[in-house]
Amino acid sequence: MPVKLTVNGEAHELDVAPDMPLLWALRDHLKLTGTKFGCGMALCGACTVHIDGAATRSCITPVAAVAGRSVTTIEGLGGAAGKAVQEAWVSLDVPQCGYCQSGQIMSAAALLAGNPHPSDADIDTAMSGNICRCATYVRIRAAIHQAAGTLPAGAPAAQG
Amino acid sequence: MYFRHLDPARAAPAPAELSRREFLKLTTLAGSGLTLGVLLPGCAPGAHSGAQGSTAQGPLVQTFLRIEPDSTVTVICKHVEAGQGVYTGLPAIVAEELDAAWSQMRVESAPARVPEYGNLAFDPKGSVQGTGGSSAVANSWMQLRQAGATARAMLVAAAARLWSVPAAEIKVSEGVVAHASGRRASFGELAAAAATEPVPPQVSLKDPASFRLIGATAARLPRLDARAKSSGTQQFAIDVMLPDMMTAVVMRPPRFGATVASFDAARARAVDGVVEVVQIPRGVAVVARDMYSAKKGREALVVSWDESAAEKRGTAQLLKEYHALARGSEALKVSEAGDAQGQLRHAAHRIEAQFEFPYLAHAPMEPLTAVCRLSPDGAEIWAGCQFQTFDQMAAARQLGLKPEQVIIHTLAAGGTFGRRANPESDYISEVTSIVKATGGKYPVRLIWTREDDITGGKYRPLNVHHVSCGIGRDGAVIYSQRVVGQSILGGTAFAAMLKDGIDPSAVEGNAPEQYDFEHTHVSWSNPKVGVPVLWWRSVGHTHMAFSKEVMVDELAQAAGQDPVAFRLAHLTKHPRHAAVLRLAAAKAGWDQPFAGGKGRGRGVAVHESFGSVVAQIAEVTVSGDTISVDRVVCAVDCGTAVTPDVVRAQMQGGIGYGLSAALHGRITLTDGHVDQTNFHQYQVLRLNEMPKVIEVHILPSDNAPSGVGEPGTPPIAPAVANAVRAASGVRLRTLPFDLAAARREHA
C-alpha cells in the first residue's frame, strides 16, 4: 500500500516498502538529494530532516512512520531560523567539503526555532550528534551564535 | 599524501605520451566545448585564438580559464574540491593576476586529461592528474599566475587595438579595463576581441607587494562553494541520478586477502527490487533499483570465502611482533650522524620510550561512491576523484577501453583525507567491473556503506616507535629511533619513490630532519602484513611528529629548560621553525606564567610538513581521566597565504582531525577481522570536544605557497600530550590517549 506523506509542503504517495528508511525514500524516490547518507545508524546526523518541526534522523525512520506527517528537508527549509542559519553559514564560510552541512543546518535551525538564543552548552547538546570530519566545528558554533543575533529576542522563531 | 618523484613508467600506459591528435579527439569526446591550445607539458597555458572565439559574442578561452561575454571568469580547476578550499584558492590566483573583481569569479572542474591538467608537484611533466601532498595551490601557483597574466595581457591588447591607444597606458582594476581618455570596457565586452589577439609568448607577473586579493593580510574572499554547500544543492557523486540507473553494494571479504570461493544468490535475488547479483574481482555485487533494496539483497546473500591467503593476525599479535622488530636488528638505516649509540652510553640524561599508533580509517562523511555509464564512444564516470589519471586507467583496463575513452566528471568530494586517492583505484575499479559484469545494460551507482568504509582497509599504518635519546655531558642532544610500520608506497605505482628500499613516507619528518641534533640514528623496519594501508592526512607525519615532539619536550625537562627555549636552541638551522614557534609563543603568552589552576596545563609542538611549518600551543584541562582541550594557538608559515581564511579553516580543521585521532581514533583487528564497523565503535571528534578557541596566526611571507591541507594535523596530538604531562605528570605514548592506562603504565 502506498505511503502518503507531505514533504516540503507537497503531498506525495510513495509505493515503497513501508520499512524503507525515510532517507532513501527522499533520495532515491523523491530525488531530494540534499539530505545525505552518512552512517545509516543515527550516529552522524548527515540525514537530519524536520518531522513536524523536530530534528529527526531520517536514516532510521521508516517511511511508514511519517505517514500523514509533515517532513521538511534542506530543500524546503524556510522560516526565520532556517534562513538566519543558512545566511550565517555562508557569511562565515562554515562549509569545507560540505557533505554534512545539510544535516548541521537542519539541526541548527531546529535548535534556534525552539531556543533563539542558545548558550554554548545548548549548542553542545543540540549539535554533538552531527559529525563533521572536516571539523569545522568552531565555525558551526560561531555561525549559530551569529544567526541567533539576527533573530528577534524572546519569542521562538517560526520555522518552515 | 607524499609525492615527490613519481615514476610514470609504473603508471603505464603513460598518458603523457598521448599525441596531440589524441588530445583533440579526447576534447571532442568530452564535448566540453573548450578549444585547447597547444601545450607543452608543465608550461604556461596555451590560449586559443581560433574561430570559436572570433565571433563578436564569443568567450576568451584558455586551458585554465574562460571569460564569457557576461564578464564571468571561470577557472578550470584540475584538482578535486574535497573541502580544502581549492575551488576558492585557484580562482584567487587567477583573479589576482587578471585584476578581476572577486564577484565575477566562477569555478568548474577540469576534465581528466594529462599533461595539461597534470599535477606538477607529482611530476614536472604533468603525467598524472591528482590531488594530494597538499600541493594543489603550490603546483598551480606559477601556472595560474601565468594564465591570469596572459589573459589580462590579451584583454589589454584588444582594448589598445580597439581604442588606438598604447597598451602601456591601459589600466585594469576590479574587472574593468580603462584608459585615461575615459574609455572603459568590461572583460566581457573585450573577450571576443581578446580571443583573436596573439598569445603573448611571455608575460610579466605582479610584484607580490602589489597583490591586492591574496596574502596573509588580505581580506577574506568568500568561498565560491559556500552557498551551494549551505543549501543542499552541491552535487556529490552520491547525488548523481541518471535515467535507468541502478544502485549497487558489494559484499567484500571478511578478512583482507580472502577471495570468493562460491556464492548463493537465490535469496538475494528474491528480495524485492534486486535486479542482479554478479561476481566481481573484489567480491560479489548486488544490483538493485534503489539503495534500500541493494542493502537488503546483500543481507540475504550467502558467500563462501577462500581465506587461505587471508591475513589472520590480530592487533595484539601484530604489536608483539612490531615490538620484537623494534628491538631486533632487521632494519634499514634511514640516516645517521655523529655517534648516537656511543654517546648514549655516557649521556648525562637518558630517556627510553616506546610509542604505539593504531591503524586509522579516514572516514570521510561521504562514503566512497561512484557512478559509471557506458556510452557509444566509451564510458563516463562521476566521482569525487582524487587521482583522475589512475582512475581513468583502472576503468579503461576493466572495460577494455583506452584511457582517453573514459570521461571522468570530477565532482565535489564529501571529504577524502587521502582515501579517494589510491593507486589501485579500488572503488572506481569496483563500479566499472559491475558495469562490465552487467553488460553495460544500465548506469550503475556504487555506494559504500559506513560499515564498508570502516572495515574496508586502506588505513593509516599501525606503527611502533622505540626511541632512545638523551643529553650528553657536553650538552649535545643524542637521538636514536627505530620505526616499525608498513610501507605505503611499496608495491604500488609509487614504488620508485623508495630509496635504497626505504619508503620516505614511513619516516618523514623525523627528528634529525627537523632539529639540529648532534648524534642521531634513524632506522625502519617494514613488517609484512596483509592489511592494506594508505596515506591519511599528513601521512608519516601523523606518527613521526608525535614521538619527536613528545621526546623533545621530555629532553627539555631533563635539561631543566623551558620547552620553547630548548627547541629554539636546537633550531638554529631551521629559521622557519623558529619563527613560527616564536610567533605562537608570543600570541599564547608563553612567557607569562600559565594561570591554569588545578588540572590545567599547556604544551607546545612544532613541525614541518608539505613545505609548511606549523607551531601549536594547546591548553588543556585534565579532570579525572578526561582530557579537554580548551584553547589552541596556531602559527603557520605556508609561504604566500593565497586565501588566508582558507588557511585558517585548514588549520582549524587539521587540528580537529588530529585531535580526533589523539582522543578516539583506533582500528583494531581480532583474528584478522576488523573490530569496528561504524561511528559508535570508530569514534570521531564531535562539536562538544572541539576546542572553543582556536587562534590561527599566519606568518607574512613572499615565498611561493606551500601546503595547508595537511600541515595543521601533525602538531596537535603532541602539543596536547605535552600539555597533559604538564597538567598531570602522565606521559602519553600510546594513541589514542587513555589516561587511566597511561597512569597504570607509568606509575
Chai-1 contact restraints between the chains, C-beta under 6 A:
chainA,res_idxA,chainB,res_idxB,connection_type,confidence,min_distance_angstrom,max_distance_angstrom,comment,restraint_id
A,M20,B,Y292,contact,1.0,0.0,6.0,A-B,restraint_1
A,W24,B,M291,contact,1.0,0.0,6.0,A-B,restraint_2
A,W24,B,Y292,contact,1.0,0.0,6.0,A-B,restraint_3
A,D28,B,D290,contact,1.0,0.0,6.0,A-B,restraint_4
A,D28,B,M291,contact,1.0,0.0,6.0,A-B,restraint_5
A,K31,B,M241,contact,1.0,0.0,6.0,A-B,restraint_6
A,T33,B,D239,contact,1.0,0.0,6.0,A-B,restraint_7
A,G34,B,G232,contact,1.0,0.0,6.0,A-B,restraint_8
A,G38,B,M365,contact,1.0,0.0,6.0,A-B,restraint_9
A,C39,B,R450,contact,1.0,0.0,6.0,A-B,restraint_10
A,C39,B,N678,contact,1.0,0.0,6.0,A-B,restraint_11
A,C39,B,F679,contact,1.0,0.0,6.0,A-B,restraint_12
A,M41,B,N678,contact,1.0,0.0,6.0,A-B,restraint_13
A,L43,B,N678,contact,1.0,0.0,6.0,A-B,restraint_14
A,L43,B,F679,contact,1.0,0.0,6.0,A-B,restraint_15
A,L43,B,H680,contact,1.0,0.0,6.0,A-B,restraint_16
A,C44,B,F679,contact,1.0,0.0,6.0,A-B,restraint_17
A,I74,B,G232,contact,1.0,0.0,6.0,A-B,restraint_18
A,E75,B,G232,contact,1.0,0.0,6.0,A-B,restraint_19
A,Q86,B,S230,contact,1.0,0.0,6.0,A-B,restraint_20
A,W89,B,S230,contact,1.0,0.0,6.0,A-B,restraint_21
A,V90,B,A226,contact,1.0,0.0,6.0,A-B,restraint_22
A,V90,B,R227,contact,1.0,0.0,6.0,A-B,restraint_23
A,V90,B,S230,contact,1.0,0.0,6.0,A-B,restraint_24
A,D93,B,R223,contact,1.0,0.0,6.0,A-B,restraint_25
A,D93,B,A226,contact,1.0,0.0,6.0,A-B,restraint_26
A,P95,B,A226,contact,1.0,0.0,6.0,A-B,restraint_27
A,P95,B,K229,contact,1.0,0.0,6.0,A-B,restraint_28
A,Q96,B,G83,contact,1.0,0.0,6.0,A-B,restraint_29
A,Q96,B,G653,contact,1.0,0.0,6.0,A-B,restraint_30
A,C97,B,A82,contact,1.0,0.0,6.0,A-B,restraint_31
A,C97,B,G83,contact,1.0,0.0,6.0,A-B,restraint_32
A,C97,B,G414,contact,1.0,0.0,6.0,A-B,restraint_33
A,C97,B,G415,contact,1.0,0.0,6.0,A-B,restraint_34
A,G98,B,K229,contact,1.0,0.0,6.0,A-B,restraint_35
A,G98,B,Q234,contact,1.0,0.0,6.0,A-B,restraint_36
A,Y99,B,M365,contact,1.0,0.0,6.0,A-B,restraint_37
A,Y99,B,E366,contact,1.0,0.0,6.0,A-B,restraint_38
A,Y99,B,G414,contact,1.0,0.0,6.0,A-B,restraint_39
A,C100,B,M365,contact,1.0,0.0,6.0,A-B,restraint_40
A,Q101,B,K229,contact,1.0,0.0,6.0,A-B,restraint_41
A,S102,B,G232,contact,1.0,0.0,6.0,A-B,restraint_42
A,D124,B,N688,contact,1.0,0.0,6.0,A-B,restraint_43
A,M127,B,L687,contact,1.0,0.0,6.0,A-B,restraint_44
A,S128,B,R686,contact,1.0,0.0,6.0,A-B,restraint_45
A,S128,B,L687,contact,1.0,0.0,6.0,A-B,restraint_46
A,S128,B,N688,contact,1.0,0.0,6.0,A-B,restraint_47
A,I131,B,V684,contact,1.0,0.0,6.0,A-B,restraint_48
A,R133,B,P364,contact,1.0,0.0,6.0,A-B,restraint_49
A,R133,B,M365,contact,1.0,0.0,6.0,A-B,restraint_50
A,R133,B,G415,contact,1.0,0.0,6.0,A-B,restraint_51
A,C134,B,G83,contact,1.0,0.0,6.0,A-B,restraint_52
A,C134,B,G653,contact,1.0,0.0,6.0,A-B,restraint_53
A,A135,B,G653,contact,1.0,0.0,6.0,A-B,restraint_54
A,A135,B,G656,contact,1.0,0.0,6.0,A-B,restraint_55
A,A135,B,Y657,contact,1.0,0.0,6.0,A-B,restraint_56
A,T136,B,G653,contact,1.0,0.0,6.0,A-B,restraint_57
A,Y137,B,L687,contact,1.0,0.0,6.0,A-B,restraint_58
A,Y137,B,M690,contact,1.0,0.0,6.0,A-B,restraint_59
A,V138,B,Q652,contact,1.0,0.0,6.0,A-B,restraint_60
A,V138,B,I694,contact,1.0,0.0,6.0,A-B,restraint_61
